[in-house]
Amino acid sequence: MNSIQREICENLWNEYEPQLRKICRVKLRSCPDEVDDVMSEVSLALCKQIEKFGKPEKPKQWLYATFNNIINLKYREIYKQKEKQENIENKDFELPFEQNGIEEKIEEIYNNEIRDKLSTFLSNDECIIIKYIYFDRLKMKEIADIIGSTESAVKQKHYRICNKLRKSAKEFEKNY
């Protein structure tokens, strides 16, 4: 990188870094240790961009798009780490002997009771969505494929269902 490219990079970084850092702190508030990593990755991406292609035509948009991509990658990485950690923790507590399906039976009874209670508040379609999300732990895209809808529609239905349940819970709380 020559001195002109370095100067362009530094000027752009000095201009946009404070705002990007604020956004990064908010988005990664549950993982504050990752903020500096993300910011350095964005800075490095900016330097590479300028070195290979010159100053972006719309530097603000380019920086924010790159920043969002890096944040999304970081989310995926954090999620995978947590998932691996949960799998390791769950394996630590597995019992070396068979339980004759007692735990599975208890969970099945519990799940059936919850489904019965939910069916009093929700329609059949709404119950199916809740079942897929919370009992089968499917992703919104998978649910959309199963029910023949779009991911956005499933998210909207889930949002409405949650509001409906909150409203019912508030009414229940008032009565008791």
C-alpha positions as CSV (number, residue, x, y, z in Angstrom):
1,M,0.0,0.0,0.0
2,N,1.5,3.3,-1.0
3,S,1.3,6.5,1.1
4,I,-1.7,8.0,-0.8
5,Q,-3.7,4.8,-0.3
6,R,-2.7,4.7,3.3
7,E,-3.8,8.3,3.8
8,I,-7.2,7.6,2.1
9,C,-7.6,4.6,4.3
10,E,-6.8,6.5,7.5
11,N,-9.0,9.5,6.6
12,L,-12.0,7.2,5.9
13,W,-11.4,5.2,9.0
14,N,-11.1,8.2,11.2
15,E,-14.3,9.6,9.8
16,Y,-16.5,6.5,10.2
17,E,-14.9,4.4,12.9
18,P,-16.5,6.2,15.9
19,Q,-20.0,5.6,14.6
20,L,-19.3,2.0,13.5
21,R,-17.8,1.3,17.0
22,K,-21.0,2.6,18.6
23,I,-23.2,0.4,16.4
24,C,-20.9,-2.6,17.0
25,R,-21.1,-2.1,20.8
26,V,-24.9,-2.2,20.6
27,K,-25.0,-5.2,18.3
28,L,-22.5,-7.2,20.3
29,R,-23.6,-6.1,23.7
30,S,-23.8,-9.7,24.8
31,C,-20.2,-10.2,23.6
32,P,-18.3,-7.0,24.3
33,D,-14.9,-8.8,23.9
34,E,-15.7,-9.2,20.2
35,V,-16.1,-5.5,19.4
36,D,-12.3,-4.9,18.8
37,D,-12.1,-8.0,16.6
38,V,-14.9,-6.9,14.4
39,M,-13.5,-3.3,14.1
40,S,-10.1,-4.6,13.2
41,E,-11.6,-6.9,10.5
42,V,-13.5,-3.9,9.0
43,S,-10.4,-1.8,9.1
44,L,-8.4,-4.5,7.4
45,A,-11.2,-5.0,4.7
46,L,-11.1,-1.3,4.1
47,C,-7.3,-1.3,3.6
48,K,-7.5,-4.3,1.2
49,Q,-10.3,-2.6,-0.8
50,I,-8.4,0.6,-1.2
51,E,-5.2,-1.3,-2.1
52,K,-6.8,-3.5,-4.7
53,F,-9.5,-1.2,-6.2
54,G,-9.0,2.3,-4.8
55,K,-11.4,4.3,-2.8
56,P,-15.0,3.0,-2.9
57,E,-17.4,5.0,-5.0
58,K,-19.7,5.4,-2.0
59,P,-17.4,4.8,1.0
60,K,-20.1,5.1,3.7
61,Q,-22.4,2.5,2.1
62,W,-19.4,0.3,1.4
63,L,-18.2,0.5,5.0
64,Y,-21.6,-0.2,6.5
65,A,-22.3,-3.1,4.2
66,T,-18.9,-4.6,5.0
67,F,-19.4,-4.0,8.7
68,N,-22.8,-5.7,8.6
69,N,-21.4,-8.7,6.7
70,I,-18.6,-9.1,9.3
71,I,-21.0,-8.7,12.2
72,N,-23.2,-11.4,10.7
73,L,-20.2,-13.7,10.3
74,K,-19.3,-13.0,13.9
75,Y,-22.9,-13.9,15.1
76,R,-22.7,-17.2,13.2
77,E,-19.3,-17.9,14.8
78,I,-20.5,-17.1,18.3
79,Y,-23.7,-19.2,17.7
80,K,-21.6,-22.2,16.6
81,Q,-19.3,-21.8,19.6
82,K,-22.2,-21.8,22.0
83,E,-23.8,-24.7,20.2
84,K,-20.6,-26.7,20.5
85,Q,-20.3,-25.7,24.2
86,E,-23.8,-26.8,24.9
87,N,-23.2,-30.2,23.2
88,I,-20.1,-30.7,25.3
89,E,-21.9,-29.7,28.5
90,N,-24.8,-32.0,27.7
91,K,-22.4,-34.9,27.1
92,D,-20.8,-34.4,30.5
93,F,-24.1,-35.2,32.2
94,E,-25.2,-38.2,30.3
95,L,-25.8,-41.2,32.5
96,P,-23.9,-44.3,31.7
97,F,-26.9,-46.5,32.2
98,E,-30.3,-46.7,30.4
99,Q,-33.2,-45.0,32.0
100,N,-35.9,-47.1,30.2
101,G,-37.2,-43.9,28.5
102,I,-38.5,-42.3,31.7
103,E,-37.1,-38.9,30.8
104,E,-38.4,-39.0,27.3
105,K,-41.8,-40.1,28.6
106,I,-41.9,-37.2,31.1
107,E,-40.9,-34.7,28.4
108,E,-43.5,-36.1,26.1
109,I,-46.2,-35.7,28.8
110,Y,-45.1,-32.2,29.5
111,N,-45.0,-31.3,25.8
112,N,-48.5,-32.7,25.4
113,E,-49.9,-30.7,28.3
114,I,-48.4,-27.5,26.9
115,R,-49.8,-28.2,23.5
116,D,-53.3,-28.8,25.0
117,K,-53.1,-25.5,26.9
118,L,-51.9,-23.6,23.8
119,S,-54.7,-25.0,21.7
120,T,-57.2,-23.1,23.9
121,F,-55.6,-19.8,22.9
122,L,-54.3,-20.5,19.4
123,S,-55.7,-21.8,16.1
124,N,-54.4,-25.1,14.7
125,D,-52.1,-23.3,12.3
126,E,-50.6,-21.2,15.1
127,C,-50.1,-24.3,17.2
128,I,-48.3,-26.0,14.4
129,I,-45.9,-23.0,14.0
130,I,-45.2,-23.0,17.8
131,K,-44.6,-26.7,17.8
132,Y,-42.1,-26.4,14.9
133,I,-40.3,-23.5,16.6
134,Y,-40.2,-24.6,20.2
135,F,-40.7,-28.3,20.3
136,D,-39.0,-29.4,17.1
137,R,-36.5,-26.4,17.2
138,L,-36.7,-25.8,13.4
139,K,-35.5,-22.6,11.8
140,M,-38.0,-20.2,10.3
141,K,-36.8,-21.1,6.7
142,E,-37.4,-24.8,7.4
143,I,-40.9,-24.1,8.8
144,A,-41.7,-21.9,5.7
145,D,-40.7,-24.8,3.4
146,I,-42.8,-27.3,5.4
147,I,-46.0,-25.2,5.5
148,G,-45.5,-23.8,2.0
149,S,-45.0,-20.2,3.0
150,T,-42.3,-17.6,3.0
151,E,-39.8,-17.1,5.9
152,S,-41.0,-13.6,6.3
153,A,-44.6,-14.7,6.6
154,V,-43.6,-17.3,9.3
155,K,-41.8,-14.6,11.2
156,Q,-44.8,-12.3,11.1
157,K,-47.1,-15.1,12.3
158,H,-44.7,-16.0,15.1
159,Y,-44.7,-12.3,16.1
160,R,-48.5,-12.2,16.2
161,I,-48.7,-15.5,18.1
162,C,-46.3,-14.1,20.8
163,N,-48.4,-10.9,21.1
164,K,-51.5,-13.0,21.4
165,L,-50.0,-15.1,24.1
166,R,-48.7,-12.0,26.0
167,K,-52.2,-10.5,25.9
168,S,-53.7,-13.7,27.2
169,A,-51.1,-13.9,29.9
170,K,-51.9,-10.3,31.0
171,E,-55.6,-11.1,31.1
172,F,-54.9,-14.2,33.1
173,E,-52.7,-12.2,35.5
174,K,-55.5,-9.6,36.0
175,N,-58.0,-12.3,36.8
176,Y,-55.8,-14.1,39.3
